Amino acid sequence: QVQLVESGGGLVQAGGSLRLSCADSGTAADLNLRAWYRQAPGKPRDLVAEFTSGDNTNYADSVKGRFTISRDKVKNLVYLQMNRVKPEDTAVYYCTGNRWVAGKRFDYWGQGTQVTVSS
């Protein structure tokens, strides 16, 4: 069973920093925690940062140079370091991961953590 849990969200002033964490509190093996998305009110859920092949990363243009995705493969945690945050970064942030079972891919999402940036 997979249960992704995000933490680290909260209220921060513009220009400040936050670090989000995501862990699987379930018992699934071979879960690949791979990306962060965010969703602002009235907007679609958009990619923020992801691991592509191997340890290569990809970022939304709006966060390049400010956010960093990283992971601890031993503990199976994924992080999002958010620096120089802006009011437009306000959103619910979700982590996502996947695993392969019998040749079929299963995707999982956390419940999200709210990030609010005040101006």
DASUL-V436990 format. One record per residue. N is the residue number from 0. OMEGA is omega in whole degrees, 0 to 359 (* if undefined). NEAR is the number of other C-alpha atoms within 10 Angstrom. Layout:
# DASUL-V436990
n = <N N>
omega = <OMEGA OMEGA>
near = <NEAR NEAR>
This chain:
# DASUL-V436990
n = <0 1 2 3 4 5 6 7 8 9 10 11 12 13 14 15 16 17 18 19 20 21 22 23 24 25 26 27 28 29 30 31 32 33 34 35 36 37 38 39 40 41 42 43 44 45 46 47 48 49 50 51 52 53 54 55 56 57 58 59 60 61 62 63 64 65 66 67 68 69 70 71 72 73 74 75 76 77 78 79 80 81 82 83 84 85 86 87 88 89 90 91 92 93 94 95 96 97 98 99 100 101 102 103 104 105 106 107 108 109 110 111 112 113 114 115 116 117 118>
omega = <181 174 180 182 175 176 176 179 179 181 181 177 176 182 181 184 173 171 177 177 177 180 174 180 179 187 183 176 174 175 180 175 194 187 171 174 174 180 176 181 178 182 178 176 185 176 174 183 181 167 176 180 181 179 176 183 178 183 169 182 185 183 181 181 180 183 177 174 178 179 174 185 180 181 183 176 173 184 170 176 183 179 178 184 182 178 180 173 179 183 167 182 182 169 180 178 179 174 181 178 179 176 181 181 176 179 182 179 171 183 177 175 185 172 179 181 180 182 *>
near = <8 19 15 20 19 24 18 16 18 14 14 18 14 17 14 14 16 18 16 21 22 26 22 23 11 11 10 11 12 11 17 19 27 21 26 27 19 22 19 16 9 6 9 9 15 14 17 25 24 23 18 11 8 6 11 8 15 17 19 13 9 11 17 12 11 14 21 19 22 19 17 11 10 6 9 15 18 24 23 23 15 20 17 15 23 20 15 13 21 20 21 18 26 27 30 23 21 17 17 13 9 5 7 7 9 11 13 16 19 20 15 22 21 20 22 20 20 16 11>
